[in-house]
Amino acid sequence: MNGHAKKPSTGTTISERRTEKNRTITRETTTIRTKSPSKATDSHTGIKLGRDEGRREKARSPAQPVAATTKPETVEKPWTPQATLLSHTSAPLASRISMPPLASLAPLSLQPQPLAELSLEKQEAAIIEDLLFVFMGTEGQYIRYVDSYHPLEEKERLLGPSFRIAPGLDPSLRDLATSMLKMATHYIALECFIEVQSREEYGAVNQALCAAVRKLLKDYLILIAQLEHQLLTNPEFTLHILNLHTKPTSHMMFQLYTLACEVLKENGLIGDELDDELDDTDDFENILESLKEGKDKGGALAGKKVCKGGSVLRLITRRLESMSGDPAARTLLTTVLREASRPYMTMLNEWLHHGGIRDPHGEFLIREQKSIKREELDRDYTDAYWEKRYAIRKDDVPPQLEGVKDKVLLAGKYLNVVRECGGVDMSKEVKDMPKTFDDPRFLDNVNSAYAFANSSLLNLLLTTHALPARLQSLKHYFFLDRSDFFSYFLELGNSELKKPAKHVNIGKLQSLLDIVLRQPGSVAAEDPFKEDVKVQMNEIGLTNWLMKIVNTAGLDQDAPDGGLGYTPATVQSNSSLSEDKDIVGFDALVLDYAVPFPLSLVVSRVTLTRYQLLFRYLLSLRHLETLLVNSWTDHTRALSWRRKSGNAKIELWKRRAWTLRARMLVFVQQLLYYCTAEVIEPNWQSLMARLKPVDEEAEKNTSGFPSPSRQVKRTVDELMQDHVDFLATCLQECMLTNSKLLRINSKVIATCTMFANFTATLSRYLAAADPELSKPRSASETTSGTTSAHTSSNTQYDPARLDKMIEILYKYESNFTRHLRILLEALNYLAATETAVFMSLCARLSTATEGLPGGGSTGGIP
């Protein structure tokens, strides 16, 4: 029993000893881990003890806490900077690695020894090493960014960081190092400039500029590598030597940095936001153009004008001019300009030699509006295809092209037309073209391309498409110079043209015109272009149409008062507008003419409208002349006019009526002769004379294209302008561009038309007023064939008709005389102040105020 009792006590003693031993081991393990956790981890014993501790600590009772009190750990968090990939940008060679963390964020254990504790030699070595790091855009140990710099902000990186040097550096070394830090600022700013300006939205010229700067920065980095090699191999390499080696490069970096800042300011990326005075006219047009093409003009650059293309070249040229006194800067900027202009010159050569625009970024000096198409020429009343399809971006013209920008525009426009017509093989590559602005053949290239394009289009218009023959055809139809076919057409369509314009059968008139044009022996029968003539009806009267054109287009040439006291042309009475509702076919008839491309550039819809105005005016005079001639026929055939009455008042009234009809006929004939023989024909001959030298020159030139050195004597635009001037002169001298002359002349013509149409009524009045004509006639008079529809045997005698006839005739005489006198006064005034050609018209129309030539009082055969 005793032995059994002792065993547990012994076991208890042993277990207590083990417990103490465990506690002692725990204390040792805790002490060791606190002092050096790395050693405990590395050594085999420490690992074993740690494992034993882990197992035994699990078995430890909660009531038995660890005796040793652990101190709070002072271990610093590990500094683990990480690099990430950035998202893609449209810049082709932009860095996709994130910015390194700032050196100021590094832990204290990584901080260098203070400069004050280093000797002068060690200070210099440390600063040289830091400078080489800073020159490559990386912070050094003692040279770091200022606290206010945030490298994640694009605007601050574009301006470049400022640096601070750690305290304790020798003052002489500090001054020398500070003077070299500007080059590091410029390098970092240029690196960011390249990444930003290489984006797609800034265009090919900016990308070429960035490529040139990147090439220069590569040479800069080579220099830094060479300087580092000197530092490692040359013990005599000092900070002063480093400064001497970097002086020329620092000047180069300053010039590039200044140029980059100017470009960035133009783009609004740096500088005050209030200084961005942007002219968004061109951008507004580009937005409209993109909307018409179905493209999205959104994005960060929407509504803001970007400095690209010619604007960048202008900035470089301006900078080059301002630095012309610095040979190094001039050489550098010349190189940059040469490289940046290469894509621009590629676009320029494509435009000059092929008439095409390859400008996806909208940076070329020529803007193309693709929404204006050739198919719209038939409906284009504003010459938009020729004037607006291609236009100059005035703010984006490089200084090198400022003097020849019009030639550049015309050369491409001409070649574009030739290319669309297949007149020249544009697939041939033009070799030996200048690639840069500083090429001595640059201007010769523009001039020769302009001469070639001009001669090509002239040859296409005058020879291939027979422009003179087309103009001659237009003259036949619209100016009625050989109007035998047209007189026949008016006779055939007389019954249809008497109807109101709304009820006229245009198809019937077109059939009649086709029959007349194909009539054998007619002038138009041999015309190869007769199929292009069409008949139309314009429900607006000629006078109202001209007044609207004059008021809208600003063609009214009146003086403020003119001394005549008439109301302005803008005042339109309701009666004049209501008259157009009842306009007859004769007054609404107008011809249309189909002109194929490219002749439609010369005979555009605008110029064809001028032809139509002149045609309607000449047609109205011809029709009025026909009415007056028919009135003369009635006067000579009707018994009431031919038989001599016993009443002296009636005979006097007849003579007055004949005189008035003769005066009106003289007025119309003289006016018609003046418009055709003294206005249209001389100006037409002058136009043809200007075309002949070009035509003959084109015929003699078998190749059709001039040599590059050939001087341009005649241009397509001059030809087009001559044609427009011819029509404008005809309209002006025919009194169709002056609102006062239009109103006065229309009143005179309206009076003559009313009198001619009133002849039948006057014949009935005359028969009723003459007692002898109102008596029943004998059988011999009935069978003699002299009866007239205007004098019937049933006409009753009315003595009051004579007074009414005299009153009506007096009104016609007074209105015609008064309006004619006013017209002559206006013509005399304008002949003395504006157009001398009106003098001959005044002399011709003055005969109508005194009666017929020779003083006769009776009408004769016209």
Rosetta blueprint (number, residue, H / E / L):
1 M L
2 N H
3 G H
4 H H
5 A H
6 K H
7 K H
8 P H
9 S H
10 T H
11 G H
12 T H
13 T H
14 I H
15 S H
16 E H
17 R H
18 R H
19 T H
20 E H
21 K H
22 N H
23 R H
24 T H
25 I H
26 T H
27 R H
28 E H
29 T H
30 T H
31 T H
32 I H
33 R H
34 T H
35 K H
36 S L
37 P H
38 S H
39 K H
40 A H
41 T H
42 D H
43 S L
44 H H
45 T H
46 G H
47 I H
48 K H
49 L H
50 G H
51 R H
52 D H
53 E H
54 G H
55 R H
56 R H
57 E H
58 K H
59 A H
60 R L
61 S L
62 P L
63 A L
64 Q L
65 P L
66 V L
67 A L
68 A L
69 T L
70 T L
71 K L
72 P L
73 E L
74 T L
75 V L
76 E L
77 K L
78 P L
79 W L
80 T L
81 P L
82 Q L
83 A L
84 T L
85 L E
86 L L
87 S L
88 H L
89 T L
90 S L
91 A L
92 P L
93 L L
94 A L
95 S L
96 R L
97 I E
98 S L
99 M L
100 P L
101 P L
102 L L
103 A H
104 S H
105 L H
106 A L
107 P L
108 L H
109 S H
110 L H
111 Q L
112 P L
113 Q L
114 P L
115 L H
116 A H
117 E H
118 L L
119 S L
120 L H
121 E H
122 K H
123 Q H
124 E H
125 A H
126 A H
127 I H
128 I H
129 E H
130 D H
131 L H
132 L H
133 F H
134 V H
135 F H
136 M L
137 G L
138 T L
139 E L
140 G L
141 Q L
142 Y L
143 I E
144 R E
145 Y E
146 V L
147 D L
148 S L
149 Y L
150 H L
151 P L
152 L L
153 E L
154 E H
155 K H
156 E H
157 R H
158 L H
159 L H
160 G L
161 P L
162 S L
163 F E
164 R E
165 I E
166 A L
167 P L
168 G L
169 L L
170 D L
171 P H
172 S H
173 L H
174 R H
175 D H
176 L H
177 A H
178 T H
179 S H
180 M H
181 L H
182 K H
183 M H
184 A H
185 T H
186 H H
187 Y H
188 I H
189 A H
190 L H
191 E H
192 C H
193 F H
194 I H
195 E H
196 V H
197 Q H
198 S L
199 R L
200 E H
201 E H
202 Y H
203 G H
204 A H
205 V H
206 N H
207 Q H
208 A H
209 L H
210 C H
211 A H
212 A H
213 V H
214 R H
215 K H
216 L H
217 L H
218 K H
219 D H
220 Y H
221 L H
222 I H
223 L H
224 I H
225 A H
226 Q H
227 L H
228 E H
229 H H
230 Q H
231 L H
232 L H
233 T H
234 N L
235 P L
236 E L
237 F L
238 T L
239 L H
240 H H
241 I H
242 L H
243 N H
244 L H
245 H H
246 T H
247 K H
248 P H
249 T H
250 S H
251 H H
252 M H
253 M H
254 F H
255 Q H
256 L H
257 Y H
258 T H
259 L H
260 A H
261 C H
262 E H
263 V H
264 L H
265 K H
266 E H
267 N H
268 G L
269 L L
270 I L
271 G L
272 D L
273 E H
274 L H
275 D H
276 D L
277 E L
278 L L
279 D L
280 D L
281 T H
282 D H
283 D H
284 F H
285 E H
286 N H
287 I H
288 L H
289 E H
290 S H
291 L H
292 K H
293 E L
294 G L
295 K L
296 D L
297 K L
298 G L
299 G L
300 A L
301 L L
302 A L
303 G L
304 K L
305 K L
306 V L
307 C L
308 K L
309 G L
310 G H
311 S H
312 V H
313 L H
314 R H
315 L H
316 I H
317 T H
318 R H
319 R H
320 L H
321 E H
322 S H
323 M L
324 S L
325 G L
326 D L
327 P H
328 A H
329 A H
330 R H
331 T H
332 L H
333 L H
334 T H
335 T H
336 V H
337 L H
338 R H
339 E H
340 A H
341 S L
342 R H
343 P H
344 Y H
345 M H
346 T H
347 M H
348 L H
349 N H
350 E H
351 W H
352 L H
353 H H
354 H H
355 G L
356 G L
357 I L
358 R L
359 D L
360 P L
361 H L
362 G L
363 E L
364 F L
365 L L
366 I E
367 R E
368 E E
369 Q L
370 K L
371 S L
372 I L
373 K L
374 R H
375 E H
376 E H
377 L H
378 D H
379 R H
380 D L
381 Y L
382 T L
383 D L
384 A H
385 Y H
386 W H
387 E H
388 K H
389 R L
390 Y E
391 A E
392 I E
393 R L
394 K H
395 D H
396 D H
397 V L
398 P L
399 P H
400 Q H
401 L H
402 E L
403 G L
404 V L
405 K H
406 D H
407 K H
408 V H
409 L H
410 L H
411 A H
412 G H
413 K H
414 Y H
415 L H
416 N H
417 V H
418 V H
419 R H
420 E H
421 C H
422 G L
423 G L
424 V L
425 D L
426 M L
427 S L
428 K L
429 E L
430 V L
431 K L
432 D L
433 M L
434 P L
435 K L
436 T L
437 F L
438 D L
439 D L
440 P L
441 R L
442 F H
443 L H
444 D H
445 N H
446 V H
447 N H
448 S H
449 A H
450 Y H
451 A H
452 F H
453 A H
454 N H
455 S H
456 S H
457 L H
458 L H
459 N H
460 L H
461 L H
462 L H
463 T H
464 T H
465 H L
466 A L
467 L H
468 P H
469 A H
470 R H
471 L H
472 Q H
473 S H
474 L H
475 K H
476 H H
477 Y H
478 F H
479 F L
480 L L
481 D L
482 R L
483 S L
484 D H
485 F H
486 F H
487 S H
488 Y H
489 F H
490 L H
491 E H
492 L H
493 G L
494 N H
495 S H
496 E H
497 L H
498 K L
499 K L
500 P E
501 A H
502 K H
503 H H
504 V L
505 N L
506 I H
507 G H
508 K H
509 L H
510 Q H
511 S H
512 L H
513 L H
514 D H
515 I H
516 V H
517 L H
518 R L
519 Q L
520 P L
521 G L
522 S L
523 V H
524 A H
525 A H
526 E H
527 D L
528 P L
529 F L
530 K H
531 E H
532 D H
533 V E
534 K E
535 V E
536 Q E
537 M E
538 N L
539 E L
540 I L
541 G L
542 L H
543 T H
544 N H
545 W H
546 L H
547 M H
548 K H
549 I H
550 V H
551 N H
552 T H
553 A H
554 G L
555 L L
556 D L
557 Q L
558 D L
559 A L
560 P L
561 D L
562 G L
563 G L
564 L L
565 G L
566 Y L
567 T L
568 P L
569 A L
570 T L
571 V L
572 Q L
573 S L
574 N H
575 S H
576 S H
577 L H
578 S H
579 E H
580 D H
581 K H
582 D H
583 I L
584 V E
585 G H
586 F H
587 D H
588 A H
589 L E
590 V E
591 L E
592 D E
593 Y E
594 A L
595 V L
596 P L
597 F L
598 P L
599 L H
600 S H
601 L H
602 V H
603 V L
604 S L
605 R H
606 V H
607 T H
608 L H
609 T H
610 R H
611 Y H
612 Q H
613 L H
614 L H
615 F H
616 R H
617 Y H
618 L H
619 L H
620 S H
621 L H
622 R H
623 H H
624 L H
625 E H
626 T H
627 L H
628 L H
629 V H
630 N H
631 S H
632 W H
633 T H
634 D H
635 H H
636 T H
637 R H
638 A L
639 L H
640 S H
641 W H
642 R H
643 R L
644 K L
645 S L
646 G L
647 N L
648 A H
649 K H
650 I H
651 E H
652 L H
653 W H
654 K H
655 R H
656 R H
657 A H
658 W H
659 T H
660 L H
661 R H
662 A H
663 R H
664 M H
665 L H
666 V H
667 F H
668 V H
669 Q H
670 Q H
671 L H
672 L H
673 Y H
674 Y H
675 C H
676 T H
677 A H
678 E H
679 V H
680 I H
681 E H
682 P H
683 N H
684 W H
685 Q H
686 S H
687 L H
688 M H
689 A H
690 R H
691 L H
692 K H
693 P H
694 V H
695 D H
696 E H
697 E H
698 A H
699 E H
700 K H
701 N L
702 T L
703 S L
704 G L
705 F L
706 P L
707 S L
708 P L
709 S L
710 R L
711 Q L
712 V L
713 K L
714 R L
715 T L
716 V H
717 D H
718 E H
719 L H
720 M H
721 Q H
722 D H
723 H H
724 V H
725 D H
726 F H
727 L H
728 A H
729 T H
730 C H
731 L H
732 Q H
733 E H
734 C L
735 M L
736 L L
737 T L
738 N L
739 S H
740 K H
741 L H
742 L H
743 R H
744 I H
745 N H
746 S H
747 K H
748 V H
749 I H
750 A H
751 T H
752 C H
753 T H
754 M H
755 F H
756 A H
757 N H
758 F L
759 T H
760 A H
761 T H
762 L H
763 S H
764 R H
765 Y H
766 L H
767 A H
768 A H
769 A H
770 D L
771 P L
772 E L
773 L L
774 S L
775 K L
776 P L
777 R L
778 S L
779 A H
780 S H
781 E H
782 T H
783 T H
784 S L
785 G L
786 T L
787 T L
788 S E
789 A L
790 H L
791 T E
792 S L
793 S L
794 N L
795 T L
796 Q L
797 Y L
798 D L
799 P L
800 A H
801 R H
802 L H
803 D H
804 K H
805 M H
806 I H
807 E H
808 I H
809 L H
810 Y H
811 K H
812 Y H
813 E H
814 S H
815 N H
816 F H
817 T H
818 R H
819 H H
820 L H
821 R H
822 I H
823 L H
824 L H
825 E H
826 A H
827 L H
828 N H
829 Y H
830 L H
831 A H
832 A H
833 T H
834 E L
835 T L
836 A L
837 V L
838 F H
839 M H
840 S H
841 L H
842 C H
843 A H
844 R H
845 L H
846 S L
847 T H
848 A H
849 T H
850 E H
851 G L
852 L L
853 P H
854 G H
855 G H
856 G L
857 S L
858 T L
859 G L
860 G L
861 I L
862 P L
